[in-house]
Amino acid sequence: MSKLPHQSAATSTRGFTLIELLVVIAVIAILIALLLPAVQQAREAARRSQCKNNLKQIGLALHNYHDAHKMVPPAMIVQSFHNDRPNWGWGSLILPFLELSNIYEKLDVGPSTMIDAMNDPDRYAIMNEELPVFRCPSDARVGFPEDRKMRITAPWNASPIESTSALSNYVGNNGSFHMAPHDGQGGTAGSLTVCDRANGVFLPFQNRYAYHTGVCAGTENFPDKKVRFRDVTDGLSNTVFIGERATEVDSLNGKIECSAGLVYGGTHRFNPVQFTRILNTQGLHFVCFAGHQENLTGAGINAPDEDQCQQGLSSRHPGGVHVLLGDGSVTFLSENIDFDFSNSGGTGVVNSVYEALLSRNDGVAVGAF
């Protein structure tokens, strides 16, 4: 029998050339570049949806509060007029209507002052736990802004100590008129007509035992000024109740501090020369989150100026902010919305769509926005 010639079992194996490998890498990089924006947009869409849902929950809580107390909750309960001394804000008052009664009861909101709570280690720890319903998921800022520290020790003019509270990205509409929540100090802010001229939704109350009955902060000469839905004569669907405030926004000069707000309450500052800012869950600039202040012009949406950004609406969403309207609906306002607060400091003249949305009773018809 003849044998077949021996054949080698070895076979030649051909690998990728360098050019082929580079082509594959380039294709993968192009696919990533094409898909990444879509993934980022999908994630932002989910975050925007959650932010919108947060505002809807807060809106439902405000309506339930109104049903129970026949009024909108106060911006804050002015228990202390001293600079940087903390006071309970509307965020604390609606906790039971957000299914957070356990926190409300542990903090003893109202009868106990916010200073009492912050001097109690157990309650102070609770106040620094973040509540997701008050945070926009697009705002990933962690940590406490320097200008949100509050003074909880005597004397009142001592340097602020490390006293903080959970942050909130949602601030209340206090109108387009400059108003200070202290005892008649500061010129026009101390006039007897200040409560009548306050055209927003949330007003500060002075008496900590009467915060469900409603007295505008100031002297005994101020009129009763609780705000009820029937007082929103422009229509609940045409009046902003709550809006977004970012911790910081991007500008041409880098990031600028917008400071967001606080969940439970905050403080105000008063300087004999000029008003500075109020620091609380409302993000108020002396009860004027988006309007005229004596030494400032009005603040639009995502204002590229730190002072204005700290009194206006802002967000990390591209192009604008979510706002909660009085009827409980949530809509998105463009950062290019028409705004002009040049005459808001007492004239009552409404110059823009934005200003009209911030006033509950200016009588101006607002079209599509």
C-alpha positions, 0 to 999 in steps of 0.5 A, a space after each residue: 500500500 502506498 502512503 500519501 505524502 505527508 501534509 503539514 497541519 500548520 496553517 497560516 493565520 492572518 491578523 488585523 493590520 494596523 490600518 484596519 485596527 485604526 479604522 475599527 477604532 475610528 468607527 467605534 468613536 464615530 458611533 459613540 459620538 453619534 449615540 452619546 448626545 442621544 443618551 444624554 438627551 434621554 437622561 435629561 428628558 428623564 430628569 426633566 420629567 422627575 423635576 416636573 413631577 416634583 413640582 406637581 407634588 408640591 402643587 398638590 400639597 399647596 392645594 391641600 394646605 389651602 383646603 385645610 387653612 383657607 389660605 396659601 402658606 406664608 413665605 416664612 414665619 418671621 419669629 426673629 427680625 435679627 440678621 441671619 436668624 433662621 425662620 420657618 418657611 413654606 417648605 416646612 409648613 406643607 410637609 404634612 401634605 407631602 406625606 412627611 408628617 413625621 418630619 414636621 412633628 419631629 421638628 415641631 414646626 411653628 410653636 418651636 422656633 427654627 432656632 430651637 430646632 437648629 440648637 437641638 442636635 437631633 432636629 438639626 440632623 433631620 434638617 440637613 437630610 435632603 428631601 428628593 421632592 425639593 431637588 431637581 435631579 438636573 442640579 447635581 450640586 452637592 454641598 452647602 453654598 457659603 451664603 446659605 449659612 445661618 446664625 443660631 447663637 447670640 448675639 445676633 451680630 456675631 459671625 455666622 456659625 456652621 448652621 445649614 439646612 437641606 437645599 431646595 431647587 424650588 422657590 416661591 413667587 413673592 411678586 415683582 415689588 420690593 418688600 422687606 420682611 422686617 419691622 418697618 425698616 428701610 424706607 418704602 419697605 416700611 410704609 403702611 401700603 407695603 402689604 397692599 403693594 405686594 403682588 405675589 403669592 407668598 408673603 411673610 407673617 410675623 406672628 409664629 402663633 398665627 401663621 395659619 391665619 395670616 398677618 403680613 410681617 411688619 408692625 401692627 399697622 400692617 393690614 391682614 394680608 393672607 393670600 387665598 385662591 380667590 385673591 389671585 384675580 388674574 386667574 390661577 392658570 395665569 399666575 406663577 406660584 413656584 419656580 426653579 432656582 439652580 445652585 449655579 448656572 454656566 455663563 460666558 465667564 464661567 459658573 456663577 452662584 445662584 444659591 438655590 434655596 432651603 427646604 425648611 426656612 431661612 434668614 434675612 439680612 438688613 444693612 443700613 446702607 442697602 438691602 442684601 438678600 433673604 436666604 430661605 426656601 423661597 430664594 427671596 430677595 427681600 420677598 421679591 424673587 424676580 422683580 425690582 429691588 431698590 439697587 438692582 434691576 429685575 432678574 430674568 430667567 438664567 440671568 448671567 449676573 450673580 446678584 440677579 441670578 440669586 433673585 431670579 429663576 434659573 435651572 440646569 435644564 437647557 433653555 429655561 425653567 419649570 414653573 408651577 402655576 396656581 391651578 396645579 399645572 406645570 409648564 416650561 418658561 423659556 429663558 428668552 421670555 419677555 421681561 422688564 421690571 423697570 417700573 415695578 418698584 411701586 408704580 404698579 405698571 406691568 411691562 412684560 409677560 414675565 412680570 404679569 405672570 408673577 403678579 396675582 392681581 395686575 389685571 393684565 391679560 396674558 396670552 400664550 407663554 
